[in-house]
Amino acid sequence: MMRIVLDTNILVSGLLYQGKPRRLIDLATQGQIEIVSSAEMIDELREVLSREKFGLGR
């Protein structure tokens, strides 16, 4: 299985919008690829998604 690291911008795009970044999220959900990350990257993603412009709150 292919393991990939996605930068925060790609993850945000994949989680919130359609397009190629979403396709990567879909492939991971289907078990065709594995997304790998670190605690620091998850913290950054959490911080970015909590921004008011995304309306996801804390």
PDB file of N, CA, C and O in Angstrom:
ATOM      1  N   MET A   1       0.855  -1.186   0.000  1.00  0.00           N
ATOM      2  CA  MET A   1       0.000   0.000   0.000  1.00  0.00           C
ATOM      3  C   MET A   1       0.890   1.235   0.000  1.00  0.00           C
ATOM      4  O   MET A   1       1.906   1.292   0.692  1.00  0.00           O
ATOM      5  N   MET A   2       0.487   2.212  -0.786  1.00  0.00           N
ATOM      6  CA  MET A   2       1.219   3.471  -0.849  1.00  0.00           C
ATOM      7  C   MET A   2       0.897   4.301   0.393  1.00  0.00           C
ATOM      8  O   MET A   2      -0.265   4.447   0.772  1.00  0.00           O
ATOM      9  N   ARG A   3       1.933   4.837   1.013  1.00  0.00           N
ATOM     10  CA  ARG A   3       1.784   5.736   2.158  1.00  0.00           C
ATOM     11  C   ARG A   3       2.166   7.134   1.698  1.00  0.00           C
ATOM     12  O   ARG A   3       3.199   7.322   1.057  1.00  0.00           O
ATOM     13  N   ILE A   4       1.319   8.123   2.030  1.00  0.00           N
ATOM     14  CA  ILE A   4       1.590   9.493   1.593  1.00  0.00           C
ATOM     15  C   ILE A   4       1.440  10.459   2.760  1.00  0.00           C
ATOM     16  O   ILE A   4       0.692  10.206   3.705  1.00  0.00           O
ATOM     17  N   VAL A   5       2.150  11.550   2.678  1.00  0.00           N
ATOM     18  CA  VAL A   5       2.034  12.653   3.635  1.00  0.00           C
ATOM     19  C   VAL A   5       1.388  13.804   2.879  1.00  0.00           C
ATOM     20  O   VAL A   5       1.874  14.212   1.824  1.00  0.00           O
ATOM     21  N   LEU A   6       0.297  14.324   3.418  1.00  0.00           N
ATOM     22  CA  LEU A   6      -0.386  15.459   2.789  1.00  0.00           C
ATOM     23  C   LEU A   6      -0.134  16.712   3.610  1.00  0.00           C
ATOM     24  O   LEU A   6      -0.252  16.695   4.835  1.00  0.00           O
ATOM     25  N   ASP A   7       0.204  17.772   2.946  1.00  0.00           N
ATOM     26  CA  ASP A   7       0.391  19.034   3.653  1.00  0.00           C
ATOM     27  C   ASP A   7      -0.969  19.553   4.117  1.00  0.00           C
ATOM     28  O   ASP A   7      -2.008  19.147   3.598  1.00  0.00           O
ATOM     29  N   THR A   8      -0.950  20.442   5.086  1.00  0.00           N
ATOM     30  CA  THR A   8      -2.187  20.926   5.709  1.00  0.00           C
ATOM     31  C   THR A   8      -3.137  21.541   4.693  1.00  0.00           C
ATOM     32  O   THR A   8      -4.347  21.335   4.786  1.00  0.00           O
ATOM     33  N   ASN A   9      -2.624  22.286   3.732  1.00  0.00           N
ATOM     34  CA  ASN A   9      -3.490  22.909   2.721  1.00  0.00           C
ATOM     35  C   ASN A   9      -4.244  21.859   1.909  1.00  0.00           C
ATOM     36  O   ASN A   9      -5.426  22.029   1.610  1.00  0.00           O
ATOM     37  N   ILE A  10      -3.562  20.780   1.556  1.00  0.00           N
ATOM     38  CA  ILE A  10      -4.205  19.717   0.788  1.00  0.00           C
ATOM     39  C   ILE A  10      -5.250  19.012   1.650  1.00  0.00           C
ATOM     40  O   ILE A  10      -6.339  18.700   1.168  1.00  0.00           O
ATOM     41  N   LEU A  11      -4.931  18.759   2.909  1.00  0.00           N
ATOM     42  CA  LEU A  11      -5.908  18.131   3.804  1.00  0.00           C
ATOM     43  C   LEU A  11      -7.161  18.989   3.968  1.00  0.00           C
ATOM     44  O   LEU A  11      -8.279  18.481   3.888  1.00  0.00           O
ATOM     45  N   VAL A  12      -6.975  20.277   4.196  1.00  0.00           N
ATOM     46  CA  VAL A  12      -8.128  21.178   4.350  1.00  0.00           C
ATOM     47  C   VAL A  12      -8.968  21.170   3.076  1.00  0.00           C
ATOM     48  O   VAL A  12     -10.192  21.056   3.138  1.00  0.00           O
ATOM     49  N   SER A  13      -8.322  21.288   1.940  1.00  0.00           N
ATOM     50  CA  SER A  13      -9.061  21.262   0.674  1.00  0.00           C
ATOM     51  C   SER A  13      -9.799  19.941   0.491  1.00  0.00           C
ATOM     52  O   SER A  13     -10.948  19.920   0.049  1.00  0.00           O
ATOM     53  N   GLY A  14      -9.142  18.854   0.828  1.00  0.00           N
ATOM     54  CA  GLY A  14      -9.763  17.545   0.680  1.00  0.00           C
ATOM     55  C   GLY A  14     -10.930  17.311   1.613  1.00  0.00           C
ATOM     56  O   GLY A  14     -11.892  16.631   1.257  1.00  0.00           O
ATOM     57  N   LEU A  15     -10.848  17.871   2.802  1.00  0.00           N
ATOM     58  CA  LEU A  15     -11.929  17.699   3.777  1.00  0.00           C
ATOM     59  C   LEU A  15     -13.123  18.597   3.508  1.00  0.00           C
ATOM     60  O   LEU A  15     -14.259  18.221   3.796  1.00  0.00           O
ATOM     61  N   LEU A  16     -12.878  19.781   2.959  1.00  0.00           N
ATOM     62  CA  LEU A  16     -13.950  20.771   2.835  1.00  0.00           C
ATOM     63  C   LEU A  16     -14.498  20.963   1.426  1.00  0.00           C
ATOM     64  O   LEU A  16     -15.596  21.493   1.257  1.00  0.00           O
ATOM     65  N   TYR A  17     -13.747  20.540   0.417  1.00  0.00           N
ATOM     66  CA  TYR A  17     -14.142  20.830  -0.949  1.00  0.00           C
ATOM     67  C   TYR A  17     -14.009  19.588  -1.833  1.00  0.00           C
ATOM     68  O   TYR A  17     -13.512  18.552  -1.392  1.00  0.00           O
ATOM     69  N   GLN A  18     -14.455  19.701  -3.071  1.00  0.00           N
ATOM     70  CA  GLN A  18     -14.315  18.623  -4.054  1.00  0.00           C
ATOM     71  C   GLN A  18     -13.002  18.808  -4.806  1.00  0.00           C
ATOM     72  O   GLN A  18     -12.291  19.787  -4.582  1.00  0.00           O
ATOM     73  N   GLY A  19     -12.683  17.883  -5.687  1.00  0.00           N
ATOM     74  CA  GLY A  19     -11.491  18.001  -6.515  1.00  0.00           C
ATOM     75  C   GLY A  19     -10.475  16.927  -6.187  1.00  0.00           C
ATOM     76  O   GLY A  19     -10.781  15.957  -5.494  1.00  0.00           O
ATOM     77  N   LYS A  20      -9.258  17.108  -6.691  1.00  0.00           N
ATOM     78  CA  LYS A  20      -8.210  16.105  -6.519  1.00  0.00           C
ATOM     79  C   LYS A  20      -7.840  15.875  -5.057  1.00  0.00           C
ATOM     80  O   LYS A  20      -7.640  14.727  -4.662  1.00  0.00           O
ATOM     81  N   PRO A  21      -7.742  16.926  -4.237  1.00  0.00           N
ATOM     82  CA  PRO A  21      -7.468  16.647  -2.824  1.00  0.00           C
ATOM     83  C   PRO A  21      -8.547  15.758  -2.171  1.00  0.00           C
ATOM     84  O   PRO A  21      -8.228  14.896  -1.351  1.00  0.00           O
ATOM     85  N   ARG A  22      -9.804  15.968  -2.535  1.00  0.00           N
ATOM     86  CA  ARG A  22     -10.874  15.120  -2.001  1.00  0.00           C
ATOM     87  C   ARG A  22     -10.688  13.684  -2.456  1.00  0.00           C
ATOM     88  O   ARG A  22     -10.967  12.750  -1.703  1.00  0.00           O
ATOM     89  N   ARG A  23     -10.218  13.502  -3.683  1.00  0.00           N
ATOM     90  CA  ARG A  23      -9.990  12.153  -4.205  1.00  0.00           C
ATOM     91  C   ARG A  23      -8.962  11.414  -3.350  1.00  0.00           C
ATOM     92  O   ARG A  23      -9.103  10.213  -3.117  1.00  0.00           O
ATOM     93  N   LEU A  24      -7.937  12.113  -2.885  1.00  0.00           N
ATOM     94  CA  LEU A  24      -6.947  11.489  -2.007  1.00  0.00           C
ATOM     95  C   LEU A  24      -7.582  11.037  -0.691  1.00  0.00           C
ATOM     96  O   LEU A  24      -7.287   9.950  -0.195  1.00  0.00           O
ATOM     97  N   ILE A  25      -8.450  11.875  -0.132  1.00  0.00           N
ATOM     98  CA  ILE A  25      -9.166  11.501   1.101  1.00  0.00           C
ATOM     99  C   ILE A  25     -10.039  10.278   0.833  1.00  0.00           C
ATOM    100  O   ILE A  25     -10.085   9.353   1.644  1.00  0.00           O
ATOM    101  N   ASP A  26     -10.728  10.277  -0.300  1.00  0.00           N
ATOM    102  CA  ASP A  26     -11.584   9.136  -0.662  1.00  0.00           C
ATOM    103  C   ASP A  26     -10.766   7.856  -0.809  1.00  0.00           C
ATOM    104  O   ASP A  26     -11.185   6.799  -0.338  1.00  0.00           O
ATOM    105  N   LEU A  27      -9.611   7.940  -1.451  1.00  0.00           N
ATOM    106  CA  LEU A  27      -8.756   6.760  -1.621  1.00  0.00           C
ATOM    107  C   LEU A  27      -8.304   6.215  -0.262  1.00  0.00           C
ATOM    108  O   LEU A  27      -8.236   5.003  -0.059  1.00  0.00           O
ATOM    109  N   ALA A  28      -8.000   7.124   0.655  1.00  0.00           N
ATOM    110  CA  ALA A  28      -7.597   6.687   1.999  1.00  0.00           C
ATOM    111  C   ALA A  28      -8.773   6.034   2.725  1.00  0.00           C
ATOM    112  O   ALA A  28      -8.604   5.017   3.398  1.00  0.00           O
ATOM    113  N   THR A  29      -9.944   6.611   2.591  1.00  0.00           N
ATOM    114  CA  THR A  29     -11.143   6.042   3.222  1.00  0.00           C
ATOM    115  C   THR A  29     -11.442   4.653   2.686  1.00  0.00           C
ATOM    116  O   THR A  29     -11.919   3.786   3.418  1.00  0.00           O
ATOM    117  N   GLN A  30     -11.162   4.445   1.419  1.00  0.00           N
ATOM    118  CA  GLN A  30     -11.394   3.155   0.781  1.00  0.00           C
ATOM    119  C   GLN A  30     -10.270   2.156   1.042  1.00  0.00           C
ATOM    120  O   GLN A  30     -10.353   1.005   0.614  1.00  0.00           O
ATOM    121  N   GLY A  31      -9.223   2.586   1.740  1.00  0.00           N
ATOM    122  CA  GLY A  31      -8.120   1.700   2.056  1.00  0.00           C
ATOM    123  C   GLY A  31      -7.138   1.483   0.924  1.00  0.00           C
ATOM    124  O   GLY A  31      -6.331   0.555   0.976  1.00  0.00           O
ATOM    125  N   GLN A  32      -7.192   2.323  -0.100  1.00  0.00           N
ATOM    126  CA  GLN A  32      -6.290   2.158  -1.246  1.00  0.00           C
ATOM    127  C   GLN A  32      -4.938   2.842  -1.041  1.00  0.00           C
ATOM    128  O   GLN A  32      -3.943   2.452  -1.651  1.00  0.00           O
ATOM    129  N   ILE A  33      -4.907   3.859  -0.184  1.00  0.00           N
ATOM    130  CA  ILE A  33      -3.663   4.513   0.205  1.00  0.00           C
ATOM    131  C   ILE A  33      -3.730   4.756   1.703  1.00  0.00           C
ATOM    132  O   ILE A  33      -4.803   4.699   2.305  1.00  0.00           O
ATOM    133  N   GLU A  34      -2.588   5.026   2.294  1.00  0.00           N
ATOM    134  CA  GLU A  34      -2.537   5.351   3.718  1.00  0.00           C
ATOM    135  C   GLU A  34      -1.955   6.741   3.874  1.00  0.00           C
ATOM    136  O   GLU A  34      -0.872   7.031   3.366  1.00  0.00           O
ATOM    137  N   ILE A  35      -2.674   7.598   4.575  1.00  0.00           N
ATOM    138  CA  ILE A  35      -2.181   8.943   4.863  1.00  0.00           C
ATOM    139  C   ILE A  35      -1.447   8.883   6.193  1.00  0.00           C
ATOM    140  O   ILE A  35      -1.997   8.430   7.197  1.00  0.00           O
ATOM    141  N   VAL A  36      -0.202   9.342   6.191  1.00  0.00           N
ATOM    142  CA  VAL A  36       0.586   9.368   7.420  1.00  0.00           C
ATOM    143  C   VAL A  36       0.823  10.816   7.826  1.00  0.00           C
ATOM    144  O   VAL A  36       0.852  11.715   6.985  1.00  0.00           O
ATOM    145  N   SER A  37       0.990  11.028   9.125  1.00  0.00           N
ATOM    146  CA  SER A  37       1.116  12.377   9.639  1.00  0.00           C
ATOM    147  C   SER A  37       1.956  12.352  10.907  1.00  0.00           C
ATOM    148  O   SER A  37       2.539  11.327  11.260  1.00  0.00           O
ATOM    149  N   SER A  38       2.008  13.476  11.575  1.00  0.00           N
ATOM    150  CA  SER A  38       2.701  13.600  12.854  1.00  0.00           C
ATOM    151  C   SER A  38       1.798  14.383  13.801  1.00  0.00           C
ATOM    152  O   SER A  38       0.828  15.010  13.374  1.00  0.00           O
ATOM    153  N   ALA A  39       2.116  14.343  15.058  1.00  0.00           N
ATOM    154  CA  ALA A  39       1.340  15.100  16.049  1.00  0.00           C
ATOM    155  C   ALA A  39       1.355  16.590  15.719  1.00  0.00           C
ATOM    156  O   ALA A  39       0.346  17.275  15.879  1.00  0.00           O
ATOM    157  N   GLU A  40       2.489  17.084  15.261  1.00  0.00           N
ATOM    158  CA  GLU A  40       2.602  18.504  14.916  1.00  0.00           C
ATOM    159  C   GLU A  40       1.706  18.863  13.735  1.00  0.00           C
ATOM    160  O   GLU A  40       1.088  19.928  13.723  1.00  0.00           O
ATOM    161  N   MET A  41       1.637  17.990  12.755  1.00  0.00           N
ATOM    162  CA  MET A  41       0.779  18.259  11.599  1.00  0.00           C
ATOM    163  C   MET A  41      -0.697  18.212  11.987  1.00  0.00           C
ATOM    164  O   MET A  41      -1.491  19.013  11.494  1.00  0.00           O
ATOM    165  N   ILE A  42      -1.065  17.297  12.849  1.00  0.00           N
ATOM    166  CA  ILE A  42      -2.451  17.220  13.327  1.00  0.00           C
ATOM    167  C   ILE A  42      -2.800  18.468  14.124  1.00  0.00           C
ATOM    168  O   ILE A  42      -3.901  19.001  13.989  1.00  0.00           O
ATOM    169  N   ASP A  43      -1.877  18.939  14.951  1.00  0.00           N
ATOM    170  CA  ASP A  43      -2.108  20.185  15.699  1.00  0.00           C
ATOM    171  C   ASP A  43      -2.315  21.361  14.752  1.00  0.00           C
ATOM    172  O   ASP A  43      -3.200  22.190  14.968  1.00  0.00           O
ATOM    173  N   GLU A  44      -1.500  21.432  13.706  1.00  0.00           N
ATOM    174  CA  GLU A  44      -1.648  22.513  12.728  1.00  0.00           C
ATOM    175  C   GLU A  44      -3.002  22.415  12.024  1.00  0.00           C
ATOM    176  O   GLU A  44      -3.682  23.425  11.844  1.00  0.00           O
ATOM    177  N   LEU A  45      -3.390  21.215  11.632  1.00  0.00           N
ATOM    178  CA  LEU A  45      -4.690  21.025  10.982  1.00  0.00           C
ATOM    179  C   LEU A  45      -5.824  21.458  11.906  1.00  0.00           C
ATOM    180  O   LEU A  45      -6.752  22.140  11.472  1.00  0.00           O
ATOM    181  N   ARG A  46      -5.756  21.070  13.157  1.00  0.00           N
ATOM    182  CA  ARG A  46      -6.777  21.454  14.135  1.00  0.00           C
ATOM    183  C   ARG A  46      -6.866  22.976  14.257  1.00  0.00           C
ATOM    184  O   ARG A  46      -7.960  23.540  14.296  1.00  0.00           O
ATOM    185  N   GLU A  47      -5.697  23.638  14.316  1.00  0.00           N
ATOM    186  CA  GLU A  47      -5.673  25.096  14.440  1.00  0.00           C
ATOM    187  C   GLU A  47      -6.284  25.752  13.206  1.00  0.00           C
ATOM    188  O   GLU A  47      -7.083  26.681  13.327  1.00  0.00           O
ATOM    189  N   VAL A  48      -5.917  25.278  12.034  1.00  0.00           N
ATOM    190  CA  VAL A  48      -6.430  25.864  10.794  1.00  0.00           C
ATOM    191  C   VAL A  48      -7.944  25.680  10.698  1.00  0.00           C
ATOM    192  O   VAL A  48      -8.659  26.625  10.365  1.00  0.00           O
ATOM    193  N   LEU A  49      -8.437  24.480  10.984  1.00  0.00           N
ATOM    194  CA  LEU A  49      -9.877  24.225  10.870  1.00  0.00           C
ATOM    195  C   LEU A  49     -10.693  24.970  11.919  1.00  0.00           C
ATOM    196  O   LEU A  49     -11.899  25.150  11.748  1.00  0.00           O
ATOM    197  N   SER A  50     -10.052  25.406  13.002  1.00  0.00           N
ATOM    198  CA  SER A  50     -10.777  26.144  14.030  1.00  0.00           C
ATOM    199  C   SER A  50     -10.917  27.634  13.694  1.00  0.00           C
ATOM    200  O   SER A  50     -11.571  28.377  14.426  1.00  0.00           O
ATOM    201  N   ARG A  51     -10.314  28.059  12.612  1.00  0.00           N
ATOM    202  CA  ARG A  51     -10.400  29.476  12.222  1.00  0.00           C
ATOM    203  C   ARG A  51     -11.834  29.822  11.829  1.00  0.00           C
ATOM    204  O   ARG A  51     -12.553  29.007  11.250  1.00  0.00           O
ATOM    205  N   GLU A  52     -12.221  31.027  12.152  1.00  0.00           N
ATOM    206  CA  GLU A  52     -13.577  31.504  11.952  1.00  0.00           C
ATOM    207  C   GLU A  52     -14.043  31.345  10.501  1.00  0.00           C
ATOM    208  O   GLU A  52     -15.209  31.028  10.265  1.00  0.00           O
ATOM    209  N   LYS A  53     -13.163  31.558   9.540  1.00  0.00           N
ATOM    210  CA  LYS A  53     -13.567  31.512   8.132  1.00  0.00           C
ATOM    211  C   LYS A  53     -14.083  30.135   7.711  1.00  0.00           C
ATOM    212  O   LYS A  53     -14.821  30.023   6.732  1.00  0.00           O
ATOM    213  N   PHE A  54     -13.697  29.085   8.447  1.00  0.00           N
ATOM    214  CA  PHE A  54     -14.173  27.751   8.119  1.00  0.00           C
ATOM    215  C   PHE A  54     -15.476  27.416   8.838  1.00  0.00           C
ATOM    216  O   PHE A  54     -16.161  26.463   8.467  1.00  0.00           O
ATOM    217  N   GLY A  55     -15.821  28.191   9.863  1.00  0.00           N
ATOM    218  CA  GLY A  55     -17.087  28.011  10.556  1.00  0.00           C
ATOM    219  C   GLY A  55     -17.241  26.674  11.263  1.00  0.00           C
ATOM    220  O   GLY A  55     -18.363  26.223  11.494  1.00  0.00           O
ATOM    221  N   LEU A  56     -16.131  26.036  11.608  1.00  0.00           N
ATOM    222  CA  LEU A  56     -16.231  24.736  12.275  1.00  0.00           C
ATOM    223  C   LEU A  56     -16.103  24.857  13.786  1.00  0.00           C
ATOM    224  O   LEU A  56     -16.384  23.900  14.508  1.00  0.00           O
ATOM    225  N   GLY A  57     -15.679  26.033  14.277  1.00  0.00           N
ATOM    226  CA  GLY A  57     -15.583  26.255  15.719  1.00  0.00           C
ATOM    227  C   GLY A  57     -14.594  25.359  16.409  1.00  0.00           C
ATOM    228  O   GLY A  57     -13.857  24.599  15.781  1.00  0.00           O
ATOM    229  N   ARG A  58     -14.596  25.467  17.719  1.00  0.00           N
ATOM    230  CA  ARG A  58     -13.705  24.644  18.551  1.00  0.00           C
ATOM    231  C   ARG A  58     -14.484  23.660  19.347  1.00  0.00           C
ATOM    232  O   ARG A  58     -13.904  22.883  20.105  1.00  0.00           O
TER     233      ARG A  58
END
